[in-house]
Amino acid sequence: MTTESLAANPTDAGTTTPSIAVSRHRQRLVYRHSWPIRIMHWVNVVALSLMFFSGMQIFNAHPSLSWGNTSVPGKELLALTAEQDANGKLIGITRIGRHQFVTTGVLGVSNGSDGTPEVRGFPSWLTVPGPTWLAMGRRWHFFFAWVFVLNGLCYVGYSLARKHLQRDLWPTREDWRGIGRSILDHLRLRHPHGEAALRYNILQRLAYLTVIFVFGGGIVLMGLAMSPRMDAVLQPVLDLVGGRQSARTIHFIIAWAFAAFVAIHLFEVLISGVFNQLRGMLTGYYRIDEEPAAAPVTPLEETAHD
C-alpha cells in the first residue's frame, strides 16, 4: 500500500508552487507461526479453559483454602461461605484471613438454575459441566489436565528440536540491557513496528518462560500430588510444601495466575491489532510495515493508491 502527503513549498519569488512529498509505506505478510505451534496454542486454549471452569466446580465441594495437611474451620486462608441476616435472607460472605466481605450474587451465594439464591462458592454460570455435578467435573478436569500435560510436552520437545525455545524465548544479553525500555514501552502502551514486531521483547520472553515452566510445571505437580495413589508416590512433595491442603492452595493460586496472564495477553492482543494477531495464530501469516521509502519532491499530481 502507498500513501502520499501533500506539501506547499514557497519559492524565491514569494509565490507557492504546489508539490507533493512522496512517502511510501508498504506492508508485507510474513510467515510467523508454524502449523504445529498454532495447533498446540489452540489446544491449550481449550484445555486451560475447561480445566479452569471444571476446577471451580470441584472447588465448590469444599470452598475454602488452608495451609497444612487439614482444613481447620475458622482458620482458613480463604473461605466462601453464607450467612443469614435477621430476616432469614442468605448473604454471601468471602473471608480472606481475618477480613470478610459481602459478595452476595457472586461468591458464597448466587442464583441457581431456577433463579433462586443458593449457597455455592462460585456461581453456576462459571462451572462446568453442570452446577452440582462433582463427579463429572472431576472427570472433565482430569481429562483435560492430561491433554494439557501431553500438549505441553509436545510443545517443549518441538521448541527444543526446532530451536524455537533457544532462538525466540530465551533472553539474550541485549534483551536484559533493554529491560528498562521494555517496561516503559509497555506502561505507555507502545508496541514495535516493522521487523521489530516479529521479535519477542524481554518481558514477553520472561512471561512465556514463567508460564511454561513455573506455572505449567507447578500446577501439574501440585495436581498430581493431590491425586489418589499419586499422593503416596509424591509424598516428599507434599512434605516439602507443608501438606495436602497446602498443595491445593498452591494449585488454586497458580490457576488464577494463569487467568491473570490470559487477561493481560488478550488485552495486549486487542491494543496491538486484534485482526493481525488472530490471522497470525490462525493462518501463520502476520502483516508488518516496511520502512518508508522517501521519494524526491515532484510536481503536484493526482494522489495514487494501490
C-alpha positions as CSV (number, residue, x, y, z in Angstrom):
1,M,0.0,0.0,0.0
2,T,1.3,3.5,-0.9
3,T,0.3,6.7,0.9
4,E,1.4,10.2,-0.2
5,S,1.2,13.5,1.6
6,L,0.8,17.0,0.0
7,A,3.0,20.0,0.8
8,A,3.3,23.6,-0.5
9,N,6.9,24.9,-0.8
10,P,7.5,28.7,-1.1
11,T,9.7,29.9,-3.9
12,D,12.2,32.8,-4.0
13,A,9.6,35.0,-5.9
14,G,7.2,34.8,-2.9
15,T,4.7,32.6,-4.7
16,T,4.0,29.0,-3.9
17,T,4.2,26.0,-6.2
18,P,2.1,23.1,-5.1
19,S,4.2,20.0,-4.8
20,I,3.9,16.5,-3.3
21,A,6.4,14.8,-0.9
22,V,6.0,11.1,-1.5
23,S,6.4,8.7,1.4
24,R,5.7,5.1,0.6
25,H,4.6,2.8,3.3
26,R,4.4,-0.8,2.2
27,Q,3.2,-3.8,4.1
28,R,4.0,-7.4,3.6
29,L,2.9,-10.8,5.1
30,V,5.5,-12.8,7.0
31,Y,5.1,-16.5,7.9
32,R,5.5,-16.1,11.6
33,H,3.9,-19.2,13.3
34,S,4.4,-22.7,12.1
35,W,1.4,-25.0,12.0
36,P,2.4,-27.2,15.0
37,I,2.8,-24.1,17.2
38,R,-0.7,-22.9,16.1
39,I,-2.3,-26.2,16.8
40,M,-0.7,-26.5,20.2
41,H,-1.7,-23.0,21.0
42,W,-5.4,-23.6,20.3
43,V,-5.3,-27.0,22.1
44,N,-4.0,-25.1,25.2
45,V,-6.8,-22.6,24.9
46,V,-9.5,-25.3,25.0
47,A,-7.7,-27.4,27.7
48,L,-7.0,-24.5,30.0
49,S,-10.4,-23.0,29.8
50,L,-12.2,-26.3,30.6
51,M,-9.7,-27.1,33.3
52,F,-10.3,-23.7,34.9
53,F,-14.1,-23.9,34.9
54,S,-14.3,-27.6,35.9
55,G,-11.8,-26.8,38.7
56,M,-14.1,-24.2,40.1
57,Q,-16.9,-26.8,40.2
58,I,-14.5,-29.1,42.2
59,F,-13.6,-26.2,44.5
60,N,-17.3,-25.7,45.2
61,A,-17.4,-29.0,47.0
62,H,-15.1,-27.5,49.6
63,P,-15.0,-23.8,49.0
64,S,-12.0,-22.8,51.2
65,L,-8.2,-22.8,51.2
66,S,-6.0,-23.7,54.1
67,W,-2.3,-24.4,54.8
68,G,-1.0,-27.7,56.1
69,N,-2.5,-31.2,56.0
70,T,-6.0,-30.5,57.1
71,S,-8.5,-27.7,56.9
72,V,-9.4,-26.1,60.3
73,P,-12.8,-24.3,60.4
74,G,-12.3,-20.6,61.2
75,K,-8.6,-20.7,60.3
76,E,-8.8,-20.8,56.5
77,L,-6.7,-18.6,54.3
78,L,-9.8,-18.1,52.1
79,A,-13.4,-19.2,52.6
80,L,-16.5,-18.6,50.5
81,T,-19.4,-19.0,52.9
82,A,-23.0,-18.0,53.5
83,E,-24.9,-16.5,56.5
84,Q,-28.5,-15.5,57.2
85,D,-29.5,-11.9,58.1
86,A,-32.2,-11.0,60.7
87,N,-34.8,-11.6,58.0
88,G,-33.5,-15.1,57.1
89,K,-32.1,-13.9,53.8
90,L,-29.0,-15.6,52.6
91,I,-25.9,-13.4,52.4
92,G,-22.7,-14.5,50.6
93,I,-19.5,-13.9,52.6
94,T,-15.9,-14.1,51.4
95,R,-13.3,-14.4,54.1
96,I,-9.7,-13.7,53.4
97,G,-7.7,-14.3,56.6
98,R,-9.4,-12.2,59.3
99,H,-11.1,-9.9,56.8
100,Q,-14.5,-10.6,55.4
101,F,-16.6,-9.0,52.5
102,V,-20.2,-9.3,51.4
103,T,-20.2,-10.9,48.0
104,T,-23.8,-12.0,47.6
105,G,-24.8,-12.8,44.0
106,V,-21.2,-13.7,43.0
107,L,-19.4,-15.7,45.7
108,G,-20.9,-17.6,48.6
109,V,-24.5,-17.1,47.5
110,S,-25.7,-16.8,43.9
111,N,-28.8,-17.6,41.9
112,G,-29.3,-21.2,40.8
113,S,-30.7,-22.5,37.6
114,D,-34.2,-21.8,38.8
115,G,-33.3,-18.2,39.7
116,T,-33.5,-18.7,43.5
117,P,-30.4,-17.9,45.7
118,E,-28.4,-20.9,46.8
119,V,-25.3,-21.5,48.8
120,R,-22.3,-22.2,46.5
121,G,-18.7,-20.9,46.2
122,F,-18.6,-19.9,42.6
123,P,-21.8,-19.2,40.6
124,S,-23.2,-21.9,38.4
125,W,-22.5,-20.0,35.2
126,L,-18.8,-20.3,35.9
127,T,-18.7,-24.1,36.5
128,V,-18.8,-27.0,34.0
129,P,-20.1,-29.5,33.1
130,G,-23.1,-28.7,35.5
131,P,-24.0,-26.7,38.5
132,T,-23.5,-29.5,41.1
133,W,-22.2,-32.5,39.1
134,L,-19.0,-33.0,41.1
135,A,-18.1,-36.5,39.8
136,M,-18.3,-35.4,36.1
137,G,-16.5,-32.2,36.9
138,R,-13.6,-34.2,38.2
139,R,-13.6,-36.4,35.1
140,W,-13.5,-33.3,32.9
141,H,-10.8,-31.7,34.9
142,F,-8.5,-34.8,34.9
143,F,-9.1,-35.5,31.2
144,F,-8.2,-32.0,30.1
145,A,-5.3,-31.9,32.6
146,W,-3.7,-34.8,30.7
147,V,-4.4,-33.1,27.4
148,F,-2.6,-30.1,28.8
149,V,0.3,-32.2,30.0
150,L,0.8,-34.0,26.7
151,N,0.4,-30.9,24.7
152,G,2.9,-29.1,26.9
153,L,5.4,-31.9,26.5
154,C,4.9,-31.8,22.7
155,Y,5.5,-28.0,22.7
156,V,8.7,-28.2,24.7
157,G,10.0,-31.1,22.6
158,Y,9.1,-29.3,19.3
159,S,10.6,-26.0,20.6
160,L,13.9,-27.6,21.5
161,A,14.1,-29.6,18.3
162,R,13.4,-26.5,16.1
163,K,15.4,-24.2,18.4
164,H,12.3,-22.0,18.9
165,L,12.9,-22.0,22.6
166,Q,16.5,-21.0,22.3
167,R,16.1,-18.5,19.5
168,D,12.7,-16.8,20.3
169,L,12.2,-17.3,24.1
170,W,15.5,-17.4,25.9
171,P,16.6,-13.8,26.8
172,T,19.9,-12.6,25.4
173,R,22.3,-10.1,26.9
174,E,20.9,-7.4,24.7
175,D,17.4,-8.2,26.0
176,W,18.5,-7.8,29.6
177,R,20.1,-4.5,28.8
178,G,16.9,-3.2,27.3
179,I,14.6,-4.3,30.1
180,G,14.0,-0.8,31.4
181,R,13.0,0.4,28.0
182,S,10.6,-2.5,27.6
183,I,8.9,-1.8,30.9
184,L,8.4,1.9,29.9
185,D,7.1,0.9,26.4
186,H,4.6,-1.5,28.0
187,L,3.4,1.1,30.5
188,R,2.9,3.6,27.7
189,L,1.2,1.0,25.5
190,R,3.8,1.4,22.8
191,H,4.3,-1.6,20.5
192,P,7.1,-2.2,18.0
193,H,6.5,-2.0,14.2
194,G,8.2,-3.4,11.2
195,E,10.7,-6.2,11.6
196,A,10.9,-5.5,15.4
197,A,7.3,-6.6,15.8
198,L,8.4,-10.2,14.8
199,R,10.7,-10.5,17.8
200,Y,9.6,-11.0,21.4
201,N,10.9,-8.4,23.9
202,I,12.4,-9.3,27.2
203,L,9.1,-9.0,29.2
204,Q,7.3,-11.3,26.7
205,R,10.1,-13.8,26.9
206,L,10.2,-13.9,30.7
207,A,6.4,-14.1,30.8
208,Y,6.2,-17.1,28.4
209,L,9.1,-18.9,30.2
210,T,7.4,-18.3,33.5
211,V,4.0,-19.6,32.3
212,I,5.5,-22.7,30.6
213,F,7.9,-23.9,33.2
214,V,6.8,-22.3,36.5
215,F,3.1,-22.1,36.2
216,G,2.7,-25.1,34.0
217,G,5.1,-27.3,35.9
218,G,3.9,-26.1,39.3
219,I,0.2,-26.6,38.7
220,V,0.7,-30.1,37.2
221,L,3.0,-31.2,40.1
222,M,0.5,-29.9,42.8
223,G,-2.4,-31.5,41.0
224,L,-0.6,-34.9,40.9
225,A,0.4,-34.6,44.5
226,M,-3.3,-34.3,45.5
227,S,-4.4,-37.2,43.3
228,P,-5.4,-40.6,44.7
229,R,-2.5,-43.1,44.7
230,M,-0.2,-40.4,43.2
231,D,-0.1,-38.6,46.6
232,A,1.8,-41.7,48.1
233,V,4.4,-41.5,45.3
234,L,4.7,-37.8,45.7
235,Q,4.7,-37.7,49.5
236,P,8.1,-35.9,49.5
237,V,6.5,-33.1,47.5
238,L,3.6,-32.8,50.0
239,D,6.0,-32.7,52.9
240,L,8.0,-30.0,51.1
241,V,5.0,-27.7,50.6
242,G,3.5,-28.4,54.0
243,G,0.7,-30.9,53.3
244,R,-2.2,-31.7,51.1
245,Q,-4.1,-28.5,51.8
246,S,-1.0,-26.5,51.0
247,A,-0.7,-28.2,47.6
248,R,-4.4,-27.5,47.0
249,T,-3.8,-23.8,47.8
250,I,-0.8,-23.5,45.6
251,H,-2.7,-25.3,42.8
252,F,-5.6,-22.7,43.2
253,I,-3.2,-19.7,43.2
254,I,-1.4,-20.8,40.1
255,A,-4.7,-21.4,38.3
256,W,-5.6,-17.8,38.9
257,A,-2.1,-16.7,37.9
258,F,-2.9,-18.4,34.6
259,A,-6.1,-16.5,34.4
260,A,-4.3,-13.2,35.0
261,F,-1.8,-14.0,32.3
262,V,-4.6,-14.8,29.8
263,A,-6.3,-11.5,30.7
264,I,-3.1,-9.5,30.1
265,H,-2.4,-11.5,26.9
266,L,-5.9,-10.7,25.5
267,F,-5.5,-7.0,26.4
268,E,-2.2,-6.8,24.5
269,V,-3.8,-8.6,21.5
270,L,-6.6,-6.1,21.4
271,I,-4.5,-3.0,21.6
272,S,-1.8,-4.2,19.2
273,G,-4.0,-5.2,16.3
274,V,-6.5,-8.0,17.1
275,F,-7.2,-9.0,13.4
276,N,-3.5,-9.1,12.6
277,Q,-2.7,-11.2,15.7
278,L,-5.6,-13.6,15.0
279,R,-4.5,-14.0,11.4
280,G,-1.1,-14.9,12.6
281,M,-2.3,-17.5,15.0
282,L,-4.9,-19.0,12.6
283,T,-3.0,-18.9,9.3
284,G,0.6,-18.3,10.4
285,Y,0.9,-15.1,8.4
286,Y,1.5,-11.8,10.2
287,R,1.4,-8.4,8.4
288,I,4.2,-5.9,9.1
289,D,5.0,-2.4,7.9
290,E,8.2,-2.0,5.9
291,E,10.4,1.1,6.4
292,P,9.0,4.0,4.5
293,A,10.9,5.0,1.3
294,A,11.0,8.7,0.7
295,A,10.9,9.9,-3.0
296,P,12.1,13.2,-4.4
297,V,9.6,16.1,-4.3
298,T,7.7,16.1,-7.6
299,P,5.0,18.5,-9.1
300,L,1.5,18.1,-7.9
301,E,-0.3,15.2,-9.4
302,E,-3.2,13.0,-8.5
303,T,-2.9,11.0,-5.3
304,A,-2.4,7.4,-6.2
305,H,-3.4,4.4,-4.1
306,D,-2.5,0.9,-4.8
